[in-house]
Amino acid sequence: MELSPDESHPAESRKAASEGVRDVWPSLLGVVPFGLITGAAGTGAGLSVLQTVTSSVLLFAGASQLAAYQLMGAGAPVLVIVLTVAVVNLRYVMYSASLAQYLVGWKPWWKVLGAYILVDQVYALALHRFREGHLSRPLPRWVYYITGSVLTWLVWQVAVLMGAWLGAKVPPSWSLDFAIPLSFLAMVFAAIRDRPTALAALASGMVAMFAATLPYNLGLIVAALVGIGAGMGLERRQHG
């Protein structure tokens, strides 16, 4: 079944859009410095401003963009860069799987657009809203999701552009790096709902600390795989 916009009252869609903006705007306070750092890292790795912005538009995945730029600056092999980006972005597969049950009936082009603009912050917010049941109809869910994601996309691209343009001119004393781990920590704690997710977070965090000295940020890949394996192992054990 393919849903059409006229299957929901316009007032319901407007309310969903306003809720999307209201919910997502606080997270943008962390998106801006994250984007500035990522843009500066791109030009610092040898890319031009245009190349940095173009890669940001095509990829639109802050953590993997930053990891890729850092590896490029360190002269890492292409295979390591590609593998790192793939592993970092594996979380989007899990995001999509958990959202799928709430997005039944979306048209194919809705799904393509939704996959492209899927971001951590909106995923966490949308999943919470959908689980609460406040957005029970497909179209308001789509409006809420798209509104928050598009707003985040616009702010991110502007921040990356400004960061790429400013480049190394941003003083290190500003210490904008704090916004990156804080943004992800907030989402991690919000996503811990049971023992498997708690074990996955704990295992990956512990491994990340001990593997931080591995070359080319390979500790990130190892930590992610260990965390996923630990969480899946406990979940399978609980369910026999």
Secondary structure, DSSP 8 states (H G I E B T S, - for coil): ----GGGS-HHHHHHHHHHHHHHHGGGHHHHHHHHHHHHHHHHHTT--HHHHHHHHHHH--HHHHHHHHHHHHTT--HHHHHHHHHHHTTHHHHHHHHHHTT-TT--HHHHHHHHHT--HHHHHHHHHHHHHTS--SHHHHHHHHHHHHHHHHHHHHHHHHHHHHHGGGS-GGG-GGGHHHHHHHHHHHHH--SHHHHHHHHHHHHHHHHTTTSGGGHHHHHHHHHHHHHHHHHHHHHT-
